[in-house]
Each structure stands twice: as C-alpha cells, then as structure tokens.
Amino acid sequence: MNDKDGMPVGKQLTKSKQTAMSTVEGGIAAAACLGALPKHELTKIRMNWGLKGASSLKKDELVAALCQALPDALPVQFDRLDETGYKLIKQTVDRGGVTEVSKKWTTSQAAFFMERGLLFPWMHGDKAVLVMPAEVIACFKTTDSAVYREKVRANTEWIKLSQGLVFYYGCLEVSQLIEMVQRHSGTQLSMEDCSALLKGAAMLYDEIQIEGTTVSNVLVDRPQDVLAKHRARTDLDYYPFTKAQLLLAGEPEYEDHNASFRSFVQFIKANYQVTTIEAEELVGECVYDIQLGVAVNDIMAVLQSQLEIDDIGLLHRFMDHLVKLNNHTRQWALKGYAPYELSANRPQTTSAALSSQKIGRNDPCPCGSGKKFKKCCQA
C-alpha cells in the first residue's frame, strides 16, 4: 500500500537514509539510530516521550538527552501498544531486531513506530528495513509477560470501542468518548494514555480523526456540524449500542451491510451486469450521502447519472430501495438511530390523520428523522 501522496513507503525510507550504515548485524545502539535522524524527526520522538526542557537543544544534545531518557520512556510506549503493534514488535525482536518494510504499509503506519523510538529506518545492503536498537530489544524482553499481554488486549478493546462509537455517532467530544469507552470496557485510563491511544489508532488504522477536542469518523467532513445536530436533538439520547456491536463496528474497514443494504445490492446486480463489489460501492456511496443529509431525490439523481434507468417502473423500484435504505441506515445526525426506529417509538398515526394534518413540505418529517418532509418521506 502506498501512502496518501502516492510514494511507496520503502522508497521514502530509502530516500531518507542515504547516509545510513549499510549493516545491521550485531545490533545497533540507540545513539546510532537516533543520530542518523534529522532533528525534526528527533523532535517527534521527544514529544511522544514527553521529554520536557529539551526544545532548544541542538541535535547532538537532543540525541544525548533522548538516550538518557530512554530507560524510562520505553516502558510507557510499550504500555500503549495494541495487538497490531505488539505483534510487529514481537516479530521484530524474534528476528533479531530487523523487519523488512512491507509493501502493504502506509507511511503513517511506519511513522507510528518511528516517532515512538521503537523502530528506525535503515539500509541493509540495498534494502530499506526498519531496525530496533539493542536497548529497545532488551526492554521489550523484560516487559513481555502474561500480565503485559493482558494490557495489550485491553488497549485493543479500548481502540475498537472508540472506533465503533464514532462509526455510529459520527463525532464526539473527546471527554464524551472517553466516558462512553470506560463505561463499556470497565477500564479507567489517564487522559494522557487515552490521548496517546487515540492518536496512535488514527495513524495505524485511518478510521478516526482528531481535531481539537473532537474525535470523529474519518469520513466526517465537518465534525462540528455533526455535533451541532447532536446538540439540537435534546429530546434524543445516544442509541444504546451493546459492547459487542461497538467492537464489531470498530474493526478496520467495517461496513454495516444491513438487510436494506443487501437487498439494494441484489436488486442492482439483478438489473445490471455488475459485480457484487461494484454494486456494494454504489450502495455504499448512497449510505455516505445519507449520512451527509443529502435528499433522497438528489441521491436518486446521482444514481441516474451512473446507471441507465429509462423505465418508470425500474425508477420506482430504485426509489423504493433507496427510501428503505435511508430509513434503515443508522445516522450520525440521529445519534446512531435509524429513522424507522424513531418513527416506531412515536404514537401510530393513520394515513387519514396525516392527510388531515396537512404537513407542509418544509415541516419536520413525521417519521422523526429530523429532516424536512420534502427531503424525506414525501420524496
């Protein structure tokens, strides 16, 4: 996998290590690894280690300060690993402190380990590799135990719960998210540890984004807009997801293929020569537009630009599927509820009663979605 700028990770590491030593046999001292980095990279390590009073140091002085802080800093960094990080560190230790740069890695994933002083870019012959200093290897061997691996498991659960919460709610204040995660996990963490786990998850999995005091799903363009919609719904509590639901939604690249989603996919496949993946991508785009509050009619117009829909009967069936998808999609703006759940909680109203109410096109839709009638059920 390439990084977001399109440059393979291996090439970036090779480019950044033109002056590096060409051998890694026998292990490398942390001082050598740190000394091979430019100062701005050392600064990232300093900040992750929480090393204070070192911002004005020259490069050589900063290297010395980091080497001195290393024995206290490394256990903290190990304590903040999840299972993904643990497995890679364990694998690197078992291989003598060297791991090849996978083509599947993003630059952000490699940077996660580098910016915490755990792995460093190096040249092994003509190969770009990541190496672990001898001091880091020794510290990990001392740290690794059954008790430590339980800590890693708890960190993994904490991250998945966080990702699952913003998958369904879209955006939360950091304090809100931490309170919700602690309630589901039963684990109390310091604000510093919570912040480190969230920042690390953002780098490793690209499922969440952190802006100021908010944490949101990576697909949310305007987190503050989602929060504003949450605040506007004072009558509505956040949907009470179970721990199991959140853990599932917190898996990387998770998508909620509910019954209406699957039905829509099968409908498209039955009427067009497309693969399952292509049909799922089309329906997934509809779900994303629903999350953004796009009107059903406008979503239908987009579909008509992508597919040939020249039969009125086919158009009506498309609209039926689209309306069902809208009503059964758990929406950020509705605090994780699907519109049909809100309408089901309201007193039943007959169609005659609805007619007598003379609902205006710009009035709130009676289904409870929070959208205007013309952009919801009237469509």
C-alpha positions in Angstrom: 0.0 0.0 0.0 1.2 3.5 -0.8 1.0 6.5 1.4 -1.5 9.2 0.8 0.9 11.1 -1.5 1.4 8.0 -3.7 5.0 7.3 -2.8 5.7 3.7 -1.6 6.9 3.5 2.0 10.1 1.6 1.1 11.1 4.4 -1.4 10.5 7.1 1.2 12.6 5.3 3.8 15.4 4.7 1.3 15.4 8.3 0.3 15.6 9.4 4.0 18.5 7.2 4.8 21.1 8.0 2.2 23.8 8.4 4.9 22.8 5.4 7.0 25.2 2.5 7.8 24.9 -0.4 5.4 24.8 -3.2 8.0 22.6 -4.2 10.9 24.4 -7.3 12.1 25.2 -7.5 15.8 22.6 -5.0 16.8 22.7 -1.2 16.7 22.9 1.2 19.7 20.1 3.6 20.2 22.5 6.5 19.9 23.4 5.5 16.3 19.8 5.2 15.3 18.9 8.5 16.8 21.9 10.2 15.4 21.0 9.2 11.9 17.7 11.0 12.0 17.2 14.7 11.2 16.3 16.9 14.1 12.7 17.3 13.2 12.3 13.6 13.5 14.0 13.6 16.8 11.6 16.3 17.9 8.6 14.0 17.2 10.2 11.3 19.4 10.9 13.9 22.1 7.2 15.0 22.1 5.9 11.4 22.2 8.1 10.7 25.1 7.0 13.8 26.9 10.6 14.9 27.4 10.4 18.5 28.8 13.0 21.2 28.7 14.7 20.0 25.6 13.0 22.0 22.8 16.0 24.4 22.5 18.7 21.7 22.4 21.0 21.3 19.4 20.8 17.9 17.5 23.7 16.2 19.3 22.4 17.5 22.7 18.9 16.2 21.9 20.3 12.8 20.9 22.1 12.6 24.3 19.0 13.7 26.1 16.9 11.0 24.4 19.4 8.3 25.2 19.3 9.3 28.8 15.5 9.3 28.9 15.2 6.0 27.0 15.0 3.6 30.0 12.0 5.4 31.4 10.3 6.3 28.1 10.3 2.8 26.5 8.1 1.0 29.1 5.5 3.8 28.7 5.5 3.3 24.9 5.1 -0.4 25.2 2.2 0.0 27.6 0.3 1.9 24.8 0.6 -0.7 22.1 -2.4 -2.7 20.9 -2.3 -6.2 19.4 -1.2 -4.9 16.0 1.7 -3.0 17.4 2.6 -5.8 19.8 2.7 -8.4 17.1 5.1 -6.4 14.9 7.4 -5.5 17.8 7.4 -9.2 19.0 8.1 -10.3 15.4 11.0 -7.8 15.0 12.6 -8.9 18.3 12.3 -12.6 17.3 14.1 -11.7 14.0 17.0 -10.1 15.8 15.8 -6.6 15.6 15.2 -6.2 11.8 11.9 -6.2 9.9 11.5 -5.5 6.2 9.2 -2.7 5.1 6.0 -4.3 3.8 4.5 -3.0 0.6 1.2 -3.0 2.5 2.4 -0.4 5.0 1.4 3.2 4.7 3.9 5.9 5.6 1.7 6.8 8.6 1.9 3.2 9.9 5.7 3.2 9.6 5.9 6.6 11.2 3.9 5.3 14.2 6.8 3.1 15.3 9.5 5.5 14.3 8.0 8.5 16.1 7.9 6.5 19.3 11.5 5.5 19.2 10.8 1.8 18.7 11.9 1.2 15.1 14.2 3.2 12.8 14.7 3.3 9.1 17.9 1.8 7.9 19.7 0.4 4.8 20.5 -3.3 4.9 22.5 -3.7 1.7 20.2 -2.3 -1.0 17.1 -3.0 1.1 15.1 -0.5 3.1 14.4 -2.0 6.5 13.3 -1.0 10.0 15.7 -1.8 12.8 15.2 -2.0 16.6 18.1 -0.7 18.8 19.6 -3.2 21.2 18.3 -1.2 24.2 14.7 -1.4 22.8 15.1 -5.2 22.3 16.3 -5.7 25.9 13.5 -3.6 27.3 10.8 -5.4 25.4 12.1 -8.8 26.5 11.9 -7.6 30.1 8.4 -6.2 29.6 6.8 -9.1 27.7 4.7 -11.2 30.1 1.2 -12.6 30.5 0.3 -9.5 32.6 1.6 -7.2 29.9 -0.2 -9.0 27.1 -3.5 -8.5 29.0 -2.7 -4.8 29.0 -2.2 -5.0 25.2 -5.6 -6.8 24.9 -7.3 -4.1 26.9 -5.7 -1.4 24.7 -7.0 -3.2 21.6 -10.5 -3.3 23.0 -10.3 0.4 24.0 -9.4 1.4 20.5 -12.0 -0.7 18.8 -14.7 0.7 21.1 -13.6 4.2 20.3 -13.7 3.5 16.5 -17.1 1.8 16.9 -18.6 4.8 18.7 -17.6 7.3 16.1 -18.6 4.9 13.3 -22.2 5.2 14.5 -22.3 8.6 16.1 -20.0 10.3 13.6 -18.4 12.7 16.1 -18.0 13.1 19.8 -16.1 15.3 22.2 -13.0 13.6 23.5 -14.4 13.7 27.0 -17.7 12.1 25.8 -15.9 9.3 24.0 -13.7 8.5 27.0 -16.6 8.3 29.3 -18.5 6.0 26.9 -15.5 3.8 26.4 -14.8 3.5 30.1 -18.5 2.6 30.7 -18.4 -0.2 28.1 -14.9 -1.5 29.0 -14.7 -1.0 32.7 -11.2 0.3 32.2 -10.0 3.6 33.7 -7.1 5.3 31.9 -5.4 8.6 32.4 -6.2 11.4 29.9 -2.6 11.2 28.7 -2.9 7.5 27.9 -6.3 8.0 26.2 -4.9 10.7 24.0 -1.9 8.5 23.1 -4.2 5.6 22.2 -6.4 7.7 20.0 -3.5 9.4 18.2 -1.9 6.0 17.6 -5.1 4.5 16.3 -5.5 7.4 13.9 -2.0 6.6 12.5 -2.3 2.8 12.4 -5.9 2.4 11.1 -7.0 5.7 9.5 -10.5 5.1 10.9 -10.7 8.2 13.1 -9.5 11.8 13.0 -8.8 14.1 15.9 -9.4 17.8 15.6 -9.0 19.9 18.7 -11.3 18.4 21.4 -13.3 16.2 19.0 -12.9 12.7 17.7 -14.8 11.8 14.5 -15.1 9.1 11.9 -12.6 9.7 9.1 -15.4 10.1 6.6 -16.9 13.1 8.5 -16.1 16.2 6.6 -17.4 18.7 9.2 -17.3 17.3 12.7 -18.7 20.5 14.3 -21.8 20.2 12.1 -22.4 16.7 13.4 -22.0 17.9 17.0 -24.4 20.8 16.3 -27.0 18.3 15.1 -26.5 16.2 18.3 -26.9 19.2 20.5 -30.1 20.2 18.6 -31.7 16.8 19.5 -32.0 17.3 23.2 -35.1 15.0 23.1 -32.9 12.1 21.9 -30.3 10.1 23.9 -27.5 8.4 22.1 -28.5 5.0 20.8 -27.6 2.3 23.4 -25.3 0.1 21.4 -24.0 -3.1 23.0 -20.3 -3.6 23.6 -20.3 -6.4 21.0 -21.9 -4.1 18.4 -19.3 -1.4 19.0 -16.4 -3.9 18.9 -17.6 -5.2 15.6 -18.0 -1.7 14.2 -14.6 -0.8 15.4 -12.9 -3.3 13.2 -10.8 -1.7 10.4 -12.8 -1.0 7.2 -16.1 -2.2 8.8 -19.3 -1.5 6.8 -22.8 -2.0 8.1 -24.5 -4.2 5.5 -27.9 -4.4 7.0 -30.9 -6.1 5.3 -31.9 -3.0 3.2 -28.3 -2.6 2.1 -28.0 -6.2 1.0 -31.4 -6.1 -0.7 -30.4 -3.0 -2.7 -27.2 -4.7 -3.8 -29.0 -7.7 -5.0 -31.5 -5.5 -6.9 -28.7 -3.7 -8.7 -27.0 -7.0 -9.6 -30.3 -8.4 -10.9 -30.8 -5.5 -13.3 -27.2 -4.6 -14.4 -24.1 -6.5 -15.3 -22.0 -5.5 -12.3 -20.0 -7.4 -9.7 -21.0 -7.6 -6.0 -18.1 -5.3 -5.2 -19.3 -2.7 -7.7 -22.9 -2.9 -6.5 -21.7 -2.6 -2.9 -19.7 0.5 -3.8 -22.8 2.1 -5.4 -24.9 1.5 -2.4 -22.1 2.5 0.0 -22.0 5.9 -1.8 -25.7 6.2 -1.2 -25.2 5.5 2.5 -22.5 8.1 2.7 -24.8 10.7 1.1 -27.5 9.8 3.5 -25.0 10.4 6.4 -24.3 13.9 4.9 -28.0 14.7 4.9 -28.4 14.6 1.1 -32.1 14.5 0.0 -33.3 11.1 -1.4 -34.3 12.7 -4.7 -30.8 14.1 -5.1 -29.2 10.7 -4.4 -31.5 9.2 -7.0 -30.3 11.8 -9.5 -26.7 10.7 -8.9 -27.7 7.1 -9.4 -29.4 8.0 -12.7 -26.2 9.6 -13.9 -24.3 6.4 -13.1 -26.8 3.8 -14.3 -29.2 3.7 -17.3 -32.7 4.0 -15.7 -35.0 4.6 -18.6 -38.1 2.7 -17.4 -40.5 4.3 -15.0 -41.2 1.0 -13.2 -37.5 0.5 -12.7 -37.2 4.0 -11.4 -39.9 3.5 -8.9 -38.3 0.2 -7.7 -35.0 2.1 -7.3 -36.7 4.8 -5.2 -38.3 2.1 -3.0 -34.9 0.6 -2.3 -33.4 4.0 -1.7 -36.1 5.1 0.8 -35.8 1.8 2.7 -32.0 2.3 2.8 -32.5 5.8 4.1 -34.9 4.7 6.8 -32.8 1.8 8.0 -29.4 3.5 8.0 -28.0 4.4 11.4 -27.3 8.1 11.0 -24.7 10.3 12.6 -27.2 13.2 12.9 -29.6 11.0 14.8 -27.1 9.9 17.4 -26.9 6.4 15.9 -30.6 5.8 15.4 -32.2 4.8 12.1 -35.2 6.9 11.1 -37.6 3.9 11.3 -36.7 3.4 15.0 -37.7 6.9 15.8 -41.0 6.6 14.0 -41.7 3.3 15.6 -41.3 5.0 19.0 -43.9 7.6 18.1 -47.7 7.1 18.5 -49.1 5.3 15.5 -50.8 7.7 13.1 -53.2 6.7 10.3 -52.7 8.0 6.7 -56.1 9.8 7.1 -54.8 11.6 10.2 -51.6 12.5 8.3 -53.7 14.0 5.5 -55.8 16.0 7.9 -52.6 17.4 9.4 -51.7 18.9 6.1 -47.9 18.6 6.6 -46.0 21.3 4.8 -43.1 20.5 2.5 -40.8 22.4 4.8 -42.2 21.0 8.1 -40.2 18.3 10.0 -40.9 14.9 8.7 -43.3 12.9 11.0 -41.0 9.9 10.8 -38.7 11.6 13.2 -35.6 11.8 11.0 -35.2 15.5 11.7 -35.2 16.3 8.0 -37.8 18.4 6.2 -40.8 16.4 4.9 -40.0 17.2 1.3 -36.5 15.8 1.7 -37.6 12.6 3.5 -40.8 10.6 3.3 -42.6 12.9 0.8 -39.8 12.1 -1.7 
